[in-house]
Amino acid sequence: MLKTHQPAPLFSSRNQHNQLVSLSDYTGKKNVVLYFYPKDDTPGCTIEANQFTRLAEEFAKLDTVVIGVSKDSCESHIDFINKFGLKLDLLADTNGELCNSYGVWQEREKNGVKSMAILRSTFIINKEGKLVDVAYGVAPDGHAQEVLDKIKTL
């Protein structure tokens, strides 16, 4: 698992518009909130995405971009964004490379059945590309506000 003060793992992944988004696009310019969620258009993921959207202008005022990541396709992301009017980029980590590099692809047990899934997690990366906050296993409701409060202290 990743820890604060270490360099954030570099990434390049396609967003909902099939455009390549890389961490290096923001280095020296913006802080990055990289949040991982299990699946588009599911209850917890919808709550989290809507709350990040409601605070999008506040994040922008603090030179911060919010990027969501799941293993869903670009097409699924577009449907999710359009359905709820989301104002953030969603990366399609269909091969799981980004999830693996951030340590969020983990075994879980639900109703006695073990399977692999994305552990809802959030990483705050400063303009220098260092992890300033690492949170594994977060609850979706109220999380966006917690992250915004942490960004205000940078």
N, C-alpha and C positions, 0 to 999 in steps of 0.2 A: 504494500500500500504506500501511496505517496505521502510525503510530509511537507509541512510548511518550510519555507526558506530554500527549497531546492528548485532548480530550473524546471519549469513546466515541460512535460514531454511535447515535442513538436508534433504538429499534425497538419494534414491537408485532406480535406474531405469535401464532398459535394453538398451544397445546400439545396433547398427546395426548388430552386431554379436551375439545378444541375451545374451551378457555377462552383469552381474550386475555391474554397475558403481555407486559408492557412493561418496558423498562429502568427507567423512572421508578417502578415498583413497589418497587424496591430502593434507590433513591437515598436516602442518609442513614441507611439501615438495615443493608444487607448488601453485602459484596463479591460480585461476580458472576464466575464462571468460565464464559465462553461458548465452547464448543468446537464446531467445525464438522467434520463427518465425511461421507464420500461416500454411504453407503447402509446402511439397517437390515439387520441379520442377515447381514452379510458378515464374513469372518474378522477383519480388522484392526479394524473398527468394533465388533465384539462384544468383542474383547479390551479395547479402550479403555473401552467402556461398563461392562463388568464390573469393571474396576479402579477406575473412578470410583465405582461402587456400593459396592465393598468399603471405600472410604475416606470414604463419605458422612457418617458420624458425625464423623469428624475435621474435615471441611470445616465441618460445622454448628457445631462447638465454636468455630470461628474466624470465626463470623458470615459464612459464605460459602455461597452457593447455586451449584450446578453445573447448567448448562443446555446440553443438546446441540442442535445444529441440523443438519438435512439437508433435502433437497427432497422427502423422503418424505411421504406423507399422514398425517393423524391416525390413521387405521385401521392403517396399517403400523406406526406408533409403538406403538400399544397392543399389537399382536401381538409386537413386539420386546421390549417391557417385560415382558409376561406370560411369554414364553418363557424369559427369563433372570432374572426377578425383579429388574429394574432399579429403583433408587431415585433417579431423577432425572427432571426434566421434559425432554421432547424437543419442540422446536418444529418445526412443519411449514411450511417456507419454500417452499411449492409454486410460487410465482411468482418465486422467486429474488431478491426485493428485499433481503432481509437478507444473503444471500450476496454480492450486488453491493456493498452499502454497506460491508461489511467486507473486500472485495477478495479473496475466496476462490474466486470463480467464475472459473476460469482455463483456458486452453488447455493440454492435455497431449498427449503423444505416447506411444502404447503399441503395440508391434509395428508401428511405422511408420505408424500411423493417428493423425491429429490429431482431437481432440474436446474439448469443454468438460466440465469436471468440478469438483467441490468439492476444493480443496486442503486436506487435513487441517490445521487451524490452531486455535490457542487464544488467547484474549484474556482477560487478567485486568483487571477493572474495579473500581476501589476504590469506597468508599461515596460519594465525591463525584462519581462518574461519569467519572473520568479513566482512561485506559488506563495501567496500571502495568507490563504485560508484553504483548508481541506476539510470537507465534511462528507463522510460516508453515512449512508442510511438515514437521510433526512426525511422529515414528514412534509408533505406538500403544502398544507394549509398554513399560511403565515410565513413560509420560507422566503418568498421574494422580499418581503419587508426586512427580515433578518439580514439578508444579503445586502440590501441597500444600506442598512445601518452600518454594516461592516465596511462597505465602500466609502462611506462618509468619513471614516477614520484614517483612510490612506493618505 
